[in-house]
Structures are given as structure tokens and as C-alpha cells.
Amino acid sequence: MNEDTSSAESRCVFCAIAAGDVDASVVYEDETVVAFMDINPVTHGHLLVVPREHAVGFEDLDAATAVHVWSVGHEIARALRRSSIPCEGINMFVADGEAAFQTVFHFHLHVIPRSPGDGWTLNAVSHEREWSLLESDAEAIRDAMPAVR
């Protein structure tokens, strides 16, 4: 873990929501995750899927929990498309670390319904990268990966 788990949990609003100590508009819950409406949504219907066990980011999640978070996010995305909430598309978004815009340091998956003109934009500027540099990056990542199970 990135910090002392007990002290992180005592300060963590998502742990409090998962424990039922703080009110939230819960959409789904089971023994591993809780999914609830984002209190500061970027679009109508924006929600979060949060593991019950405190984990700051990807590095702190075990594989089974990570898979379950995404599986629940997938089911919620499907439900959004069938609901009365405007939804012509879906963004699934994770902010892992302060540099990636994470503001609550408990892992969470944003499930964001999208419609044309909904006001939320991504304004990233991309640049084509030279092939040799792409290969060098790929090698660095492969070297850091554990053997595939």
C-alpha cells in the first residue's frame, strides 16, 4: 500500500460510504464493491464503482478485485443505456495518481453517460511518436511486467 492502511481508511470518504457510515445514492453493492452516484457529476447519471477494501490506486488492487470493478462497471454501463438517463455513449475513466487528476485517493472507476453537447470534453493534444521510440517504450514496459499468468 502507498500509505498506512488504517490511517488512510479512517480519513477516506469512500471507505466510509462502503461501510454505510456516510450517505450515498447507491446503485449496486456486493461484498467486493459499491457503486454510487458521483456527488460532483460531470454529466447527469455519472457514477463511481469503488472497491470496499481501501486501495489507493491500480498498484494496490488485487487482480480479482480489479476484474470485478470493471465487470460491475460494464453492467452499469449497459444499464445506463437502457435507463431513462440520456446516454448515447459511455466513458469509463480512472484517475490513478495526482498527476492523473486523482483527488480521492481510494481507487474508483468513473462510469459517465455521454450525450452530444453534454458539456464534458477531453482536450488532450497528441503527437505522432517515432517508431523507434515506440519500440523503446514497449520494451521498457515489457521488462517491467511480471510473467503473464
Secondary structure in CASP SS format (residue, H / E / C, confidence):
PFRMAT SS
TARGET T0000
AUTHOR 0000-0000-0000
METHOD secondary structure of the structure
MODEL  1
M C 1.00
N C 1.00
E C 1.00
D C 1.00
T H 1.00
S H 1.00
S H 1.00
A H 1.00
E H 1.00
S H 1.00
R H 1.00
C C 1.00
V H 1.00
F H 1.00
C H 1.00
A H 1.00
I H 1.00
A H 1.00
A H 1.00
G C 1.00
D C 1.00
V C 1.00
D C 1.00
A C 1.00
S C 1.00
V E 1.00
V E 1.00
Y E 1.00
E E 1.00
D C 1.00
E C 1.00
T C 1.00
V E 1.00
V E 1.00
A E 1.00
F E 1.00
M E 1.00
D C 1.00
I C 1.00
N C 1.00
P C 1.00
V C 1.00
T C 1.00
H C 1.00
G C 1.00
H C 1.00
L E 1.00
L E 1.00
V E 1.00
V E 1.00
P E 1.00
R C 1.00
E C 1.00
H C 1.00
A C 1.00
V C 1.00
G C 1.00
F H 1.00
E H 1.00
D H 1.00
L C 1.00
D C 1.00
A H 1.00
A H 1.00
T H 1.00
A H 1.00
V H 1.00
H H 1.00
V H 1.00
W H 1.00
S H 1.00
V H 1.00
G H 1.00
H H 1.00
E H 1.00
I H 1.00
A H 1.00
R H 1.00
A H 1.00
L H 1.00
R H 1.00
R H 1.00
S C 1.00
S C 1.00
I C 1.00
P C 1.00
C C 1.00
E C 1.00
G E 1.00
I E 1.00
N E 1.00
M E 1.00
F E 1.00
V C 1.00
A C 1.00
D C 1.00
G C 1.00
E H 1.00
A H 1.00
A H 1.00
F C 1.00
Q C 1.00
T C 1.00
V C 1.00
F C 1.00
H C 1.00
F C 1.00
H C 1.00
L E 1.00
H E 1.00
V E 1.00
I E 1.00
P E 1.00
R E 1.00
S C 1.00
P C 1.00
G C 1.00
D C 1.00
G C 1.00
W C 1.00
T C 1.00
L C 1.00
N C 1.00
A C 1.00
V C 1.00
S C 1.00
H C 1.00
E C 1.00
R C 1.00
E C 1.00
W H 1.00
S H 1.00
L H 1.00
L H 1.00
E H 1.00
S H 1.00
D H 1.00
A H 1.00
E H 1.00
A H 1.00
I H 1.00
R H 1.00
D H 1.00
A H 1.00
M C 1.00
P C 1.00
A C 1.00
V C 1.00
R C 1.00
END
